[in-house]
Amino acid sequence: MQAEPLWIAALALLIILPGYQFGPGFIQFFGRGGRRETVEWLTYLSVLAGLPTGAFVIVRLLPRATSSRVQSIVKMALLFFVVAESAVYVAGSQWQAIGAAAVLSLVTVASVARADDRNDSQPVMHPDTLSWIVPILVGTSAWMSAGSLVSWSDATRWFLASPGRFAVFVLAFAISVLAMRAIFRSSAKPSSGRVAKLFTLLGVVLLLALSFRTNPVLEFYHWAFYVGPMQELRQGGWLLWDAPAQYGVLSILIPTLFPGNAWQSFHLFQSLCNAVVALLMFWALGATGSSTTRIILATALTATTLFFRPREGPVLIAGQMTPSGGPVRFIWPFVMLAFVFRYYRKTTNRGGRDDRADSRFEIWGHLIWLGSVCWSVEAGVYCSAVWFPVYALFLMQRASHDVRSGPSRANAARRILRSIAFPIGALVLIIGAVSAFYRFTLGHFPDWMGYFEYALLYSGGFRALPIDPSGSVWYLLTIFLAISTAAVIYLLRDPHHPRVMVLAGAWSGVWAISSYFVSRSHPANLLSIATFLIFAAAITLRMIADQPPESWHGLVRVAVLPMFVTPVALTLGHPSFVREITTPQLSYSSFTEQIPLMELSLNELLLEAGAKPTDPVVRIGDGRLMLPAWRPRDPRGAKVVSPYSWLPKQYEIIGTLPPDGRQKYIDRIAQHLQLSGWLIHSKAGGIQDFDKQLSDIQRTHVETKRFENKDWIVSWHQLKH
């Protein structure tokens, strides 16, 4: 039965949809509040436990405990559930969107559903009408899900709004179809070597150029969460003690060591992270192959999803403007999944396992994982989600191989225990070395709570936004369900094959990184993780392309193709795209010209008070909470930004912490740096609980001078002795 593999996606949806729809009532029945974010997290965690467990029960336990007939009935019941849920979803959808998705699905099925034929003598399309029904239904659902990326409008109307936008969509669709066919059809004619190499070179150059763009990429508020702690470190502060950093340890420490001022240093650091992820995506999409269409798709898909964020109709921003939504934050799961996929390719090319290669895989995998843990707690979680399912399967496969090749079960068990102890011991060693370094250098141990405290903020619904059930979450779910189908089928079929490690890493990585969207379900957050979703989907496609063709492969292709087409067409067809890419670039030395100038009234008040750019200054009064550039006396002069602070910088970094955590950093930086300085507060649009914030500061400093105008208050706060 052609629809049979869909039971896996149906099982996942059986966990997700009722949990979301009926979760509040279920929780309230037991006397709890049933808050929406609680329901979403409960549903999210249930998928991790429920999908693998349910799949194992259906495939392995049911036939043994009952019969294969009962197993078939259960699968059919799951499929019926999906049909019923689809009917509910369709009833609330616009018929214009359904019709457009159905037409696109028909063309997609005709183009790629049988793209895995191993020779040209076999027919490309399905031989009878009935065999088209399931793929077309899958494709229609996928196209409607992909259209949810157009969060500000109806996707059909938006893409048909202008001939140029429609032409871009058709071109993106055609390139994606040809590339998909090239991935799966061994009979596809390869491009000449020179042509492929030229297109590959052009693709790499374009991606590197986009990685190192200088304008417009600097967004003052979002960059300040990295630049502020970097400036404090250069002032003499210490991470894990008096320099709070919301986004990690190595992600702040490494760019601090780069040349230039803090803004320039972070730009270079972010550009390098972008370049690494761009090249990994380019490689994962198969651009190193010989097909020109694959190279073009890899270039376009990487460039549009990694470097541009279409927020709404007229707004298209550079991905670099929000570094916390890009590779600076998410680089490690990319590196780990690419590493695992490379190991699979080398293992299959060798034709079997090799002890030395396995040892190198084990060591390098742990080193990548340790790097992610040192980067930030969030990066450690994402990378762990990829690595440890892979490593568990690796140990299981190696133990099975050891037992078959001669060593006793006891020896195999001891080898597994040693392997498990290795990462634990390495982590303990790093913690001990860092603790000893702090104790020897500063006279005290690091505050390890500083590593976790910002991640713990989000455990209580901090800045949560609920999921829109008809929104872009369906883009995420479609990719997740496609990867789930491949992972479950191959894992339960042959858990000893190296391919299952890659698929397990892709599945758990997508699940883990989805938490970024679950915690704050803004459409922009989905665009931030779309890069990894596409990366994992591309690797999954390449995995199944290596296997003998099966009918369900066509369903995966039909589901994934819209996920490739839509973001490319959405960005290239955006009305602001041409303006965005034709903006003149700035030199590295003039990069900070993008920093906004200080308000004129504030600049004049600071000069009146006798303040200088070299004075320590804290801006605590409005949404930016960091001082913009001083206005130069000569309009042609370079912008100057105050690099020094007498409080943690930017102040909002500690403003989100509980009072005791906020006070901890204020007291420590006062004791360590021993600085007095200026405090700036806006009379309009000030932060909440300013009096309480001020009382925190007055424990260590006292106001000795005060200057005011109609907009601002500037006061000198002297350190208490």
N, C-alpha and C positions, 0 to 999 in steps of 0.2 A: 504494500500500500504506500503510495507516494507521500501521504501526509504523516506517516508513522513517526518520522524523526521530530515532528513538531511537538511531540509530547513533552520534550525537554523544556522548550520555551513555555509550554502550557503549565508545566509544573512550577516554573519560576513565577509566572504571572499569577498562579493560584496562591502563592505566598504573598505577592506584592499587592495585588489589587484588592482582595478582601481585607487584608491587613490595613490598607490605607482607608478603605471605605467604612469599615465597621470597627476599626481599632479604638476610636474614642469611646464608643458605646460599651465596648468590651472592658476597657480600663475603668470607665465610670461605674460599671456594674460591681466592681470590687472596691468601690469607694474612693477611687483616685480621680484626679482632675481631667485626665484624658487630653492634655494639651497637644496641639498639632505636632510640635517638634518632637515630643515624646513618642507619638505614634510613628512618625517618620523614622526615627532612630530604631525603634523596636522592629519595624518592618525591614529596615536595612540590615540589621543584625540577623534577623530571621532567615534572610536569603543565604547568608554565609553558612548557617547550620542546616537549613531545611533543604536546599537544592541538592548538595552532595548526598545527604542522608536519604532523601526521598528517591533520588535516582538509583542509589545502591539497593534500596529495598525493592524497587520495581524491577530492576534488571536481574539482581542476583537472588534475593530472598524469596520473592513471590513465586517464581517457577519451582523452587525447591519445596516451599511450604505448601503450595497449592498445585497450580498447573499453569501451563503456558496460556491456556484459555483465560484464566483469571487475569493474568498479566495483560493480555490483549484488551480485556474489558476495562481495566484500569486506565490504560493508555487512551482508549476511545473516550472514556469519561473525561479525561483531561482535555482532549481535543474538543469535546462538546462544550466544556467550560469556556475555552477560548472563543469558540463561535458565538456563544451567548454574550460574552463580554464585548466582543467585536460589534455585535448588533447594538448593544447599548451605546458604544462609542460612536458608531456611525449615525445613530439616531440624533445625536447632538452635534453632528458635524455639518458643515456647509456642503450642499450637493455639488457646487462648482468645484470645490477642493477635491471631493471624492472622484468626480469625473476626470479631472486633470490627472490625479494620481493613478487612476485606472488606465488611462491612455498611456501614461509614461510606463506603467507596469507592463502593459502589453508589449511595448517596444523593447523594454528591458529583458523580458523573458525570451522574446524572439532573438535577442542579440547575444545574451550571455548565459542563459540557463543550461545550454549544452556546450559550453565553450571548452569543455575538457576532453573532447574527442581526440583520440590519439592518432587518427589519420583522417584524411579528407574524404574517404569513401563513405564514412558514416554521415547520416543526415545531421544538420545543425539544429533543426527545430524538432519539437515533439511530434510524433507521428499521428496523434489523434487529439480530438478536442478536449476530452475529459482530462488528459494528462496536463493540460494547460491551466486548469482551474486553480489548483493549489499554489503553483508559482505565481500566478497573477494576483491571488489574494495576498500572498506574502509581499509581493512587490508593491501592491497598493498601500498596504500598511506601512511599508518602509518609506515610500515617497511621502506619505502624510506625516510620518515621524520626522523625516528630514526637513520638511517644510516648516516645522516648528522652530527652526533656527531663526526664521524671520519673525522675531518676537514682537515687533512693533506693528505688524500689518498681516493681512492675509497673504500667504506666500504666492498663491496663484495670481492675484491681482498685482502684486508687487513685481513679479518677474515679467508679466505681460504689460506693464505700464509704459514701456518704451521699446521700440524695435531693437535698439542697441543692447538693452538688458536681455531681451529674449534671444538675440543672436549669441551673446556670451553664454547663456545657459545651454543652447544647442551645441555650441562648440565644446563646452566642458563635458557635456553628456557624450558626445562622439569620441573625444579623446579617452574618456574613462572606459567606454565600451571596448575600444580597440586595445587599451592597456590591459583590461581584465581578460580579454581573449588571449592576448599574448602571454599572460602569466600562466594560463591553464592549457593552452594548445601547443603541444610539441611540434605540430606541423606548421605553425605560423612561421612565415618567412622572416628571418632576422634581417635587420638593417646591416649595411656594410660596416666593417670595423671602424673605418675612419669617420663615418657619419655618426655612429654611436658614441665614439670617443669625443667628437666635437660637441655633440649635444650634452654629454656628461660634463665636459669642461665648462660649457656655458652655464649649465645648471648649478654647478658648484660655485662658480664665480658670482652668479646672481644671489645665491643664498648667503655667501660670505659678505657680499656688499650690503644686503639687507641686515645682516647680523651686526654690522659695524656702522649703521646709519647714525648720524649725529643730529638730524633735525627733520621733523619735530618728534623728539622722543623723551625729553625730560619733562616730567610732570611733578611739580614742586612738592605737593602733599605726599604722594605715594613714594617718591624717592626718599623723602626725609626720614622714613622709618629705617632706611639703611644708612643714609649719609649721616644722620644724627649720631647714632652709636659709633660710627667710624670716626667722626670728629672727636668724640669723647675718648676713644682709644688713643688717638694721636695726641690728645691732651695729657695722657698719662693714666686714663682709667683702665679698668680690668673687667673683661667679661666674667660672668659668674661671680661678680662681687659688687662693684659700684657702677657698672655700665650695663643697664638693662638692654636687651636686644630681643625684640619680638620675633624675629625671623631666624634665630639660630646662633651658632657659634662660628664655625668655619665660614659660613656664608657672610659673616661680618668681618672676621679676622683676616681672611685672605685678601679681599679688596683693599683693606686698610694698608697692606704692604705694597700695593701698586703705586706707580708714580703719579704725580699731579696732585691737585687738590682733591678733596674727598668726592666731589661730584664727578670729576674726570676719572678718578680711580674706579668708582663704581660703574661708570659707563663702560670702561674697558673690561671690567670683570663680567658685567652682564653680557657684553658683546661676545666674549669667549664662551660663556654658557650657552648663548643662543646658537653660536656656530657649531658647538658640539651636538646639540639636540637637532639642529637643522641637518647636519650630515648624517646623523643616525636615522632620521626619518627618511631622508633621500635614499639611503642604503636599504632600509626596510621595505620601502615601496618598490624595490627592484630596479633602481636606476643604474646599478652597475651591470645590468644585463644588456642584451644587444638590441632590445626593442626600442625604437625611437619614441613610440607612444608612451611606453612605460617611463622613459626619462622625462618626457614633457609632463605627464601626470604627476610624477614624483616632485618635480620642481614646482609646479603650480600649486599642488595640494600642500606641500611643506611651506611655501612662501605665504600663501593666503591664510592658513590657519595659525601659523606661528607668529607672524609679524603684523597681523592686522586684526582689529576687533570691531566688527560692524555692530555698534550698540543700538542704533535706531536709524530712521530714515536718512537724516542728513549727517549723522555722526559716524565717522570711521576713524578710529584712533590707532596709533602705532602700538603694537604689543609691548614695546619697551617702556611705554608710559606707566604701566602698572606692573612693576617687576615681581610683586608678590603673586601675580597670576601667570607667571611665565617660567622659563627654564631655571632661573635663579632658585625657585622654590621646588620645581618638579624634576630636576635633571637626573636624580639618582634612579628612579624606576626605569627611565629610558636606558640608562647605562646598564643596569642589571638585566633587563629583558633582552637587550641586544647581545649582551655577553652570553646569556643562556642559549639564545638562538644560534649564535656563532659556534658554540660547543656542539649543538645538535648537528649543524652542517658538517663540522669536521668529523664527528663520530660516524655519521652516515657515509661520508666520503671514504673514511678508513675502512668501513665495512664491519666495524665492531669496536669493543671497548679496548682501551689501552691504559695500563696502570699508571704510567707516568703522566699521560694526558689527564686522567681522572684526578690525580693528585694536584696537578696545576689548576684544574677547574675548581677543586675544593678550596685551595688556598686563595686564588684570585677572587672567587665568589665571596669569601669571608672578608677579604680586604675591601672590596667594593661596599659590602654591607657596613663594615666598620667606618668607612668614609662617610656613608650616609648618616650614621648615628652621630658622628662628630659634626656633621653639617647642621642638623637641627633635629629636634624630636619628631617633627612632622615628616621630614625626609626619611628618618629612620623607620618610621611606621610604614610608609609607602614602599620603601625598598625591602623591608622585612616581609611584607605581604607578597612580593614577587619571589624573594629568595628562599624562604623557608619551606613553602610547599614544594618548590623545585628540589631543594636539598633533601627533604624527606623522601621524595620519590627516588632521588639519586642514591641515597643510602639503602633503600629497599631493593633497588635493582642491583646494586653492587653486592649486597648481602646474598641475594638469590644467586648471583653469578658465582660468588665465593663458595657457597654450599655445593653448587653443582660441579665446581671444578676441583673439589677435594677437601678443603679445610673443614674442620668440624663446626657445628653450630655455635659452640662455645667461643671459638676463635672469631667467628663472624660477629657474634654479639659483642665481644671485647673491642673489635675494630669499630663497631657502631658507637659504642660508649666513648671511645677516644675521639671520634669525629664530632660527637655532640659536645664533648668537653672543650674542644678547641676554640670555637667562637666565644663560649662563656669565659674561658680563661683569658683570651685576648682582650675581651671587653673589660674584665676585672683589671688586667694589666694596664690598660689605658687609663682607667679611672684612678688606679693607684699612682701612676706616673704623673698625671695632672695634679692630683692631690699633693704629692710630694713636692712638685715644682712650686705650687702656690705656697706651701708651708715654708719652703726654703727661701723663696723670694719675698713674700709678703708677711710672713710670720703667722699665717693662719691658713686654714683649708678653704677651698672654694665653696661657694654656696650652691650646692647642686640643685636646690629647688629653683634657682634661676634658669636652669635648663628646661624645666617642666612647666613653670607657672603660667606661661601664656597659652600653652596647649590646654591646660586645665580650665582656663577661662571659658572655653567653648563647651564644656561638659554641662553647663547649666542653661543652655539656650542663649548664650551671649551673641547678640547681633543676629539672631536667627531670622530667616525669612521662610515662610512655608512654601512647599512645592505646589506649582500650578499643575493640576492633574491633566490639563490639556495643552501644556506648554512644552518647552524644549527638553523636559525630562525624557520624552519619548525618543529623542535622538540617542541619548545615553542608553536607554533600555534596549533599543534595537541592536546596537553594537554588542551590548552585554549578552543578549540572548543568542546572537549569532556565535559569539565565542563560546558561550555555555554549551551550545549544541555540539560543536566540534570537540570540546574538552570532555564532555560526558561520554560521547560515543567512543572516542579513542581510548579514554582512560579505562572504561569498563570492558572494552574489547581486549586490550593488551596493555596492562599497566607496566610491563617491562620494556616497552619500546621507548627510545629516547624522545620521541615526539611528544609524549605526554608531559614531560617536564616543561617544555616550552608552552604548551597549551595551558597547563596548570598555572604557570607564572603569568601568562597573559590574562587569564580569568581572574585570578586573585588580585593582580595589579589593577585591573579595571574596577573591581569591586572596592578596593581600598581607596583609590584616587577619587571615586565617586563620593566619598565622604565630604570632600571639599564642596560639592554641590548640595549634598543633603544638609550640611550645616547652615548654609546660606544660599537658598535656591534662587538666586538672581540669574537671569539669562546670561549676563556677562560672565558669571562663574562657570557656566557650561562651556562657553567659548574658551575659557582658560584651560580646561581639561580636555577639550576636543582634540588637541594635539596628541595626547597620550592615547585617547580612545582610537584615533585613526592609526597610530603607530601599532597598537596591539591588534587591531583588525587587519592591518597589512601583513603582519607576521603570521596571523592565523591563516590568512589566504595562502600565503606561501607554504605554510605547513601542509594544508590539505592538497595543494597543487602537487606536492611531492608524493602523494599517496595514489594508489589505483583509483580511478574515477568511480564515484557512486552518485546515485540520483540526488541525494540530499546536498551534495556539493553545490548543485545548481541553486538550491534554495538559499544557501549562504551567500552566493554571489549576488543573487537578486536582492537580498536584504542589504548587503553592504554597499553595492554600487551607488544608491542614492546618497549614502553618507559621505561618499567621495565627491560626488557631483555638486551637491548643494553648497558647501562652504566655499568652493572655488568660484562658482557662479555668483554667490552672494557678495563676495569681496570684489571680484573683477567687474561685476555689474553695478557696484555701488556708485552713486552719483559723485562721491567725494574721492574715488580711487585715483583718478588721473591727477587731481590736485595734490593728493597725498604723496604720490611717487615722484612728482616733478618739483617738489619743494627743494630749493637749493640747500646743499649740505654745508655745515659749518666745519671749520678746522678744529682739531683737537684742542688747541689753545683757546679758541673762542667758544667752546662748547657751552660754557656757563652763561652765555648771552641769553639762553632760553629761560633763565631764572627770572621771575617777575620782579619788578622794582617795588621797593617799599612805598606805601602810601605817602603822598606828599606831606600831609599834616603830621604823620608820625616821624618822617625823616627830619622835618623842621624842628619838632619838639625834642628829638634826640640831640640834634646839634645845639639847640638852646641849652640843654642840660649839660653839655660838654662831653657827651658820649662819643666814642670813636669805634671804628670797625674792629679794632683789636681788643676792645673791652669784652669781658664775659657778659653775655646777654641771654635772657630767657623771655620768650613770648608765650604767655599762658592764657591769652584772652580770647581767641576765636578758633574757628575750625581748623586753621592751618597749624597753629601752635609752633611755628618756627619762623624766624625773622627772614623776610625776603632780602633782596640785594639793596645796598645803599645806593641812593641816587648820586651819580658822579657829578662833580662840579662842571666838568667838561662833558657835554652830551656825547662826544665821541670817545670818551674814556671807557675803560673796561669796568664791568660790574664787579663790585666787591661784596662778598658775603661774610658776615661775622663767623669765624670758625670756632670761637671759644664759648664755653658755657660754664655756669657755676651750679647748675642743676642738671639732672639727666635730660638728654636731648634726643629727639624732641620731647616736650613735656607730656604730650598725649600718650607716649609709650608707658609712662607710669600712671597716668591719669586713669587708665582702664583697670589698674590693679586694685585689690582691696586696700583699705586704709593702712593696715600694718605693712603690706608689701610696698606701698608707696613711701611710707615713712622710712622704711629700711634703706631704700636707695638714696633718699634725701640726706639721711644721717651719714651714710657711708661716704658719699661723694664730698660732703662738707669736711669730714674728718680726713679724707685722703688728699684732696686737691687744695683745701684751705683757701678757697677763693670767695671774694665778694663780687657783686655784679649788679647789672641793671635788670629790673623786672618790668615787662611791658604788658599792659592790660587794656583791652578795648572796652570802651564805655557802651558800645552797641554790639549785640551778638556775642556777649561773653559766654563762657562755659558755665555749665550747671555747678552749683555748690562751690562757687569761687571762694566764699568765706572759709569753707572747710579746707580748700586747697591752700589758701593763704596761711591758715593756722598751722598746717604741716610745715610750711617753709619757716615760719616765725620761731619754730623750736631751735633752729640753727642760725638764723639770720635776723637782723633787726633793721627796719627801715630808718635811714638817716636823712635822705633827701627825697623830695617829691616834686614832680612837675606835671602840669595838666594843661590840656586844651579841650575843646568841645568834643573831641573824638577819643582821646587817649590819656592814659595815666602812665607816666614813666617814673620809677622810683629806684633809688640806690639802696641795695640791701647789703649791709655790712655783716661779715662773719662774726659770730659771737666767740669770744675767747674764754 
